């Protein structure tokens, strides 16, 4: 292949990388509407979409007997509602509204809103513009929840705290009607866990049988958390997701909810809301078959959830239901423990195999040295070692190509405008000197998938959120505040290019010289961790290529002296 074609290919590869990253931005922008500024966390009016059970001609025990009513809303002023229940553990602070026993706020105590801040990150809240709540209930003709609204529970106290050394904290809410139906809703909290048990105990002390269905649902506004740093945030997904035995992870965008209501029968599974770094999910009993649904209320609350099969309680009987609720960081070990497949909400994209391997290595290294920045540096070094021989072969070819450059220029002068003869002569020279110009593109080809895979690791891994490196880099997940790393990356890219043979065409030479500048500007707002990887990778590549070229030059001089 002629030299000019090699240079065109090299430029095309760099352009491909830029196009891929721009496509990622477009995909993110499509999923993310204009961000609404985060409102105060003060509790305000609550709009509740209550699903309904529709009778069927089939058996009441059949999951096919469950259907979703298109709309049924209740508006209740929290100002007139009973006192909110506050629960505090070592990792979360949750607020529960006695109206429905809904979780209306979750603060993550180990994840500050800002670095070096004492204000915890608010995952769920009941503010009008950013409402994000978790509802559950027992829906039946005789309550406690009906198509008109949810039950109001009572509780012994409004403040609960998980004490040091306490293994379990139970918060019990009570409801009963005049006929003698008694319902207890039990929230169970454990230390160092973001998983909450949400169970019902139904005691039928009336003279009539009771029938109802457990429903679990998440409701939120389409309002992604605002980024306060101006970082170009290419989060993979913001929306809902469900899981089934046939499809462990299925994303449901808010746009899809606007056009279609989900209605799917699933045994076990889970329903989740996903945002950058954090997840909430309802997890029913794995043996129960439920009807999963989505719905959008008139005031813009996007809902995903499930209704279980009808349960009957005869007079004098007592039954219980079990479910779990997760609200916390997207940490794979925690998610996998909560429910099978829930760890898939950490979406590494189509290069997930490479991303998972990179994060596994980073995590193991971090457990030894305790610094995510140095973990990135060491992982970069390990990746370079893995491809050392392949890169060495490529650099030897590039060195040989640079050595042949004067002879190629002579051929160009000899054949002038006769491109066919020039091409044939150049290919013959490559064959004779055993130089493969295509191998010079291999480092770029290898770097592109690794670069993109590491990008998703840095974007999706909550462990790197607000993780410091050293000196001025105090958050690897956001951009370098002084743009030093992007500049260092550009300089390393420029130095590496200087070792390669310059393109014979002046226009191509100028384009190649501009590449470091273009990349520096384009990636200035990318995560500092990604810039650290690229700078270290370029530096190692430069040193390896320089060493190989120096060794080949010494060997050549040694032969000549003999």
N, C-alpha and C positions, 0 to 999 in steps of 0.2 A: 504494500500500500504506500503511495507517495507521501512525502512529509506533510504536504499541505492538507491532505485528507486526514492525517493523524491529528493535526492541530484543529481542524474542523470538528473532529470527533470529540476532542478534549473540551472544546468550547461547548459543544452540544451537551456533554455530560454535566458540566457546571450549570448550564441553562436548565437542564432537566431537574437538577436539585432545587433550583430557584422556583421552577414551576410547581414542583411537588409541594414545597412549603407554602407557596401562595394558594395552592388548591386547598391545603389544610386550613388556611385562614378563611377562605371562602366557605368551606364546609362548616366551620365554627360560626361564622357570621350568619349563615343561613339558619342555624339552630338557635341562635341567640338574638332575640329582638332587642330593641333599645332598652338599656338597663334603667330601672327605676331606682332612685336613691333609697337607701335603707332608711326606713322610718323608725320612730321610737318604738321600743319594745312594750310600751304600755298596752294593756289589754283593752280592746274595744269591742264593738259589735261583732257577733259571730253569726255567720250564715252557714247553716248545716244542710247539706244534701243528704236526705235519708232514703236509702233504697227500699223498695217494697217487695214483698213476696206475693206472687200471683198464683192462685190456685190452678191446678192442672187436672185434667181427667186421668192422669197417670197416678201411680202410687205416691203417697206423701213422702215416702222414704227415698224416692228417686231424685237424683240431682237434676233431672230434667224438669222437675216440678218448680224449680226456682227460675224466676224471670226478673228483669230489672225494669222498674217503672221509669219513664223518661225524665220525669222531674217531680220533686216534692221538696220544698224548701221551708226552712224555719228561720226566722230572724228573732234573735233574743238579745236583749241588752244585758251585757255583763254587769252593768251598774246595778241592775235589779236582781241579778243572780246571786246565789249563796257565795260565801267567801271562797276564794281560790285556795286550793291545797298546794302547799310547797313541799317538795321532797328534795333532800340534798344527800348525795353520796360523795365518795372521794373523787369521782370522775364526772358526774353530771348533776345538774340542778334542774328538776322538772316541775312544771306547774300543771295541775290537773283541775279542770273545771267540773264541779259537781253536776252541772247541767250536761248529762250524757256521760260523765266520767271521762271526758276527752283530754288528751295531752295537748295543751295549747302552747307550751313553751319548753324548749330544751336548750340549756346552756352547757357547753363542753368545757369543764373547769381546767383541763390540762392542755387546752388549745386556745391560747390568747388571741384576741381579735388582731392585735398588732404585736410585733416583737417587743419584748421588754415592757409589755402592758399587763396590768392586773385585770383588765376587762376580758372575761371569757367570750369565746366565739358563740354567737347565738345561732343555732342551727334551725330551730323551729320557733315561730312566734305567732301572735294573734293580732298584729297590727294590720289595719285595713289594706295598705298597699302591698304588703309583703307576706300576707297570711300564709302560714304553712303549719297545719295541725294534723294530728292522728286521732281518728274516731273509731270507736267500736261500740257494739250494742247487741241486744237481743230483740229482734223484731218480731212482734206477734200481735194478734188482734186485741189481746188483753194486756199488752205491755210486756216488759217495761217501756220499750220503744214502739212507736206506731208510725204510720205514714205522716202523721201530723207533727211529729217531733220526738225528741228524746226525753228520757226520764230525768228527774232531778234527784240525785242521791244525797244522803246525809253521811257524815263521818264524825268520828269521835274528836278529832282535832284537825287543825289546818297546817301544822308544822311537823314535819317528820325529818329526822336526821339519822343516817347510818353511822353509828358510833365506831370508833377504832376498835378493831377486834371482833366486831359484830359480823356474823357470817350471812345474815339475811335480814331484810327489812320488808315487812308486809304493810301495805296501806289498804284498808278495807273500807269500801263504800257500800251503803245499805239503801235498799228500796223495797217497799211493799205496798200492795194495794188493799182495798177494803175487803176483798174476797179472801185474803189470806195467802196470796202469792208473795213469797219473800225471795229477793235476789240480792246476792252479795257479789260485788265486783272487787277482785283482789289484784293489786299490783305488787309484784315481788321484785325487789332490787337486791343486787349482790355487790360486794366490793370489787373495784377495778373491772367492772363489766358495764358495757353499753347495752346489754340485752336485758329487757324487762319482761317478766312473766305477766300476762294479762289473762286472768281466769275468771269464770263465772260459776257461782254455786246457786242453783235454782231449787228452792224447797216449796213444793206445792202443798199448802195446808188448807186449800180450798176444797170444795165439793165437786169441782169441775176439772176435767183434764186441761192442761195448758200445752200449747204448741207454739213454737217460735224458731227463729233461725239466727245464728250468730253471723254478724257482718263485721268486717274489718276494712277500713279504708283510709287513704291518705289524701289530703286536700291541700293544694297550694296555688298561689298566684304564679303566673309566668313572669317571674321577676328574679333573674339571676343576681346573686350578690355582686354589688359594685366593687370593682377593683380600685383601691385608693392610690396605687403606685403608678398607674399608667402603663403597666406591663401588658404586652400583647399576649393575651391569655387564650391559647388554643385548646381549651378544655375539650375533651373528646365528645362529651355528651351532657346535656342538661334536659332532663325529662323523666319519664316513668319507664319502668321495666317490669316484666313478669317472668316467672320460671315455670316450666312444666317438664314432666318426664321426657317428652318428645323433643323439647327445645329448652335447654337449661337456662338460656339467657336471650330474652327478646326485648329489644328496645321499642318504646312507644313514645314518639315525639309529641309535643303539645300540638303541633300542626296536624298530626294524624288524629289526635283526639278531637280536634275541631271538625274534622270531616267524617269520622267514623267512631261509633261506640263499640268498644270491645264487648263480646259476649261469648265466653269460652269456658267449657267445663274442664277442670283440672283437678287431679288428685294430688294433694300435698301442694308443693310449689311455694311461691312467695310473690308478693307485689311490693315494688319499691319506688321511691323517688330518688333520683341521682343528681348530684351537683358536684362541682369541683372539690375533690378531697373528701366529701362526706356523703353518707347514705342513710336513708331511713327505710325500714321494710317491715311489713306485717308478714308473719310466718304462722300459718295455721298448723294444726295437727297433721302430720304426714299421711295419716290414713284416711283423712276426711276429704270427700269430693265436694268441691265448691264451684260456684259459678263466678268466674272472674269478669269484671266489668270496668269500663271507663265512662266518664261523664264530665261535661263542662256545664257549670251553673251559669245562670244569666249574668251574674256579677263577676264572671271570669275565674272561678275556682276550678282548677283541673283536678279531677278525682280518679284514683285507681284503687280498686279493692276487690273484695270477694264476699259472697253470701254462701253460707254453709247450708246443708240439707236441713229439712224440718226435723225438729226434735220434740218429742212428746213426753210430758211428765204427768203421770197419773196422780190422782189425789193421794196424799200421804207419801209420795215418792220424793226423792232428792237426786238430782244429777249435777254433773259439772262439765264445763267445757275448758279446753286449754288452747292457748295461743302464745306467741312471743312477739315482742316488738323490739326492733333494733334501731337505735338512733345514735350515730357516732361516726368516727373516722373510718375511711375506707382502708382498713388494715386487713390484709388477706387472711391472716391467722384468725382474727376475730370474726370475720365474715364467714369463713368456712366452718367455724365452730357453730355459728348461729344457724346456718342452713346450707345444705349442699347447693353449690352453684352460685351462692351469693357473692363469692369472691370474684366472679366474672364481671361484677359491676366496676371493678378496676379495669377499665377498657384500654388495653394497649394497642388496639387497632389490628391491622392485618399482619403486622410483624410481631405478634404477641409472643411467639416462641423465642425470638431473639431478645425481646424486651424482658421476658420472664427470666431468661438465663442471665442477662446483664444485672437485673435487680437482685437475683439470688447471690451473685458474686459480690455485689456492692454490700448487701446485707451481712454476709459472712465477714467481709473485711471490716465493716463498721463495728461489728461485735468485738473485734480485736483492738481497733485503734480509736474508736469513738468519735470519728470525724468524717462526715459525708463527703467533704471536699477531697480529702486525701483518699477516700474510697474511690472517687471518680478517677483520680490520678492513677491509682494502682490498677484499677480495672482497665484503663486505657493502655497502660503498660502491658498488662496480660494479653489484651487483644492484639497489640503489636507483636508480642512474642508468638502468639498463635499463628499469625500470618507472616512471620519473619522471613521464611524461606521463599514464599511466594513474592513478597515485596522485594527481597534481595534479587531475585531473578528479573523482576521488572526494572529495578534500578540499574542492574548491570546492562540491560538492554538500552535503557535511556542514556547511560554513560557511553555505551558504544555508539549510539545514535549521535550524541553530541560530538564524539570524536570524528565521526564521518561527515560532520556538517561542512567543513571546507571542501571536501571532495564532491559533496552534493551541490554546493554552490558552483563549483567548476563545471559540473555536468549541465547545470542550468545555463551557464554562459555559453557552453559549447553548442547546445541544441537550440538555444534561443526560444522561439515561439512554437517549436515542434514539440508539443506536450506529449504526444504518443511515444516518441523516441526517448524523451526525458524520463517518462514513467518507466519504460522498459529498462533503461539503463540504471535507474534508481533501484528498481526491484532486483536487478541482477547484482548490484552492489550489496544490497541487504543480504541476499542469498549467499554471496561469496564470503561476506564478513560474519555470517551467522547472527544477524541482528533482526529481532522481531519488533517492529515499531508498535504493534498492537499491545504488547505487554506493558507499555508505559501507561496505558489507560486503566490497568487492573487496580492500582491503589485507589483511584477515584471510584471505580465500580464497587469495590469492597467497602469503601467508606460511606457510600450513600445509604445502604440499608442499616448499617450500624449506627450512623448518625441519626436517622429517623427513629430507630428503635430506642436509642438512648433519650431522644427527645421526648417520647411518650413516657419513658420511665421517670424523667425529671418532672414532667407535667402531672402525671397521675399519682405519683408516690407521695402520700401525705407525710411520710417520714422526712422528706426534704423540705416541707413547708417551714419557713423561717429557720432553716438549718444554717448555721454559720460555717465559714471555712477559716479564713485568717485575714488579718489586717482589715481592709475596708469591705471585704465581702462578708456580710452578716446574714445574707439570705440567698441561698443557692437557687431558690425557685423563682426569683425575680431578677430583673436586669441589674447589671453593674451600675451603681449610681454615678460613677465617674467615667464610665465607658472605657476603662483601662483594658479590661480583658478583650473586648471587641477589637481594640486597636492592636493589642499584642497578637491576637489571632490573625489580623490582617497582615501584620509585619512578618509573622512566621510563614504565612502563605506566600508572601512576596519573596522571602529568602528561598523557600523551597522551589519556586518557579525559576529563580536565578540559576539553579543547578541543572535545569532542563535546557535542551537545545532550543534556541529562539526560532519561531516560525519564519520561513523565508519571506513570506508576504508581509509587508510593513503594516497593513491594516490588521492582520491577524495578531501581529506582535503588539500593537497598541491595545487591542481587545484583551489579550492575555494580561497585559500590564494593568489594565483597569479592573480586572477581576477582584484582586484583594480589596480595592477601594469600594467596589460595589458590594462585596460580601460584608465588609466592615459596617457600612451604612445600613444594609438590609437587616443584619442580625444584631444591631446595636441594642434593641429592646428585648432580645431573647434572653432566656434564663442564664444567669451567671454560671450555673453548673454546666450548661451546654457549651458556653464559650470556653470554660476551663478545659473541658474534654477536647474541643477542637484545637485549642492552643497547644496542649500537651501532645496531642496526636501529630500535629504539624511539626512540632519541634523534634519529636522522636523520628518522624519520617525524614526530616532534614538531616539529622545526625546520622541516621542509617545510610541515607543516600550519599552524604558527604564522605563517610567512611568507606563505602564501597568504591566510589569514584577515586578516592585517594589510593586505595589498595590496588585498583586496576592500573592506575597511573604508575605506581611504583613497580608493579610487575612488568609493565610495558617497558619502562626505563631500564629495568634489570636485564631484560632480554636484549635490548639494543646494546647495552654495555658489553654483553658477552659476544 
